Amino acid sequence: MNEHELIEIIKREIEKYYLKSGIKNEVNLKKTIGFLGKDIILKNNLEEIFKIEETADEIVISELSIKELNEISQGTYSTDIGKKLLYNILEGKRIILVKEGIEWRNFSLIPSKLQEKYEEYEKIIETYGIKILKRIEIREYLIGKKECYNGKVLDLRALKNSISRNEEYIEVSTSTMVTELAKEYAAMNNIKITKR
C-alpha cells in the first residue's frame, strides 16, 4: 500500500464519520477544481460534486477559440482566457479541455488539410499536459482520477488487476504496449484504454 492509497482510505473513513454523525460539511469534503468558460450547464453539473475556485490545481476549460488554440500551441496569448490558460500551464496545473468546446469542431464541412492542421495544434497542446476529453467524460475523469499504468506491457492479467469493476477507462503510458487479448477484454467490458 502506497502513501496515496493510505490517504484515500483515511479520507473515506473521515467522510463516513461525518455522514454518520449527521454533520454535513460538504464544503470541506468536496474536491476543488477551477472552471473557465461560459458553459453554465457543465459548470452547474460539476458544482454538484466539486467546489469551484480559481486557484485550484485542476482546471476545466469549457471552450477555446481557433485563435486561442493556435496561440497556446505556440506558447503565446492575446486574450484573457488565453493568458489564464497559459499561466496555468506554466504553473504546472492540470488542464482539462472540453473537446466539444473547441471552436473548429463545430464545423462539419471543414477541409481535410485544415482539419489536420487543427488536430496538429491539439496534439501540441496535449504534449503540454492538457487533457482533451468529451463533455460526458469530464465528470467521471475528475471523480475517478487515478495514476497512469506505466508497465511495459498491459496484458489481460495486468488489466484486470489495474481496474476495478466500476471503472470505464484506464490510462496507460505512451510507451506501454497493449496486448490483443487485453484490447478484446476492454472492448467486451466497455473499458476505454487511453494512452497519455
Sequence and secondary structure as in RCSB ss.txt:
>XXXX:A:sequence
MNEHELIEIIKREIEKYYLKSGIKNEVNLKKTIGFLGKDIILKNNLEEIFKIEETADEIVISELSIKELNEISQG
TYSTDIGKKLLYNILEGKRIILVKEGIEWRNFSLIPSKLQEKYEEYEKIIETYGIKILKRIEIREYLIGKKECYN
GKVLDLRALKNSISRNEEYIEVSTSTMVTELAKEYAAMNNIKITKR
>XXXX:A:secstr
  HHHHHHHHHHHHHHHHHHTT   HHHHS EEEEESS HHHHHHHHTTSEE TT SEEEE  B HHHHHHHHTT
  SSHHHHHHHHHHHTT EEEEEGGGBGGGG SS  HHHHHHHHHHHHHHHHTT EEE HHHHHHHHHS    B 
 SEE HHHHHHH  TT  EEEE TT EE HHHHHHHHHTT EEEE 
